[in-house]
């Protein structure tokens, strides 16, 4: 793995790539909606610690968690990983958007 979660490059390990894409989509959706983990937990019925763990990459969400969060956010979190481009070996890789620094963080710096 090279880089910082959820924008790290993980070569060829599809479960980690899907988990990463979900974490990134969740973080971005929460920012768009102006929701904290506590507010999303209250609205969705998903435990706040589970949301935090998914965002941090320490756990991958189960299908019920993804479905509950998608319904609450009214956005798709599950990536279209079957549409990811293939490399020369035929493996699919997600195309990562440029990393946006988190609040109070400079590009390329480690989180505090």
Helices and strands as residue ranges (DSSP letters): H 14-33, H 37-44, H 48-56, H 63-73, G 81-83, E 85-86, E 92-93
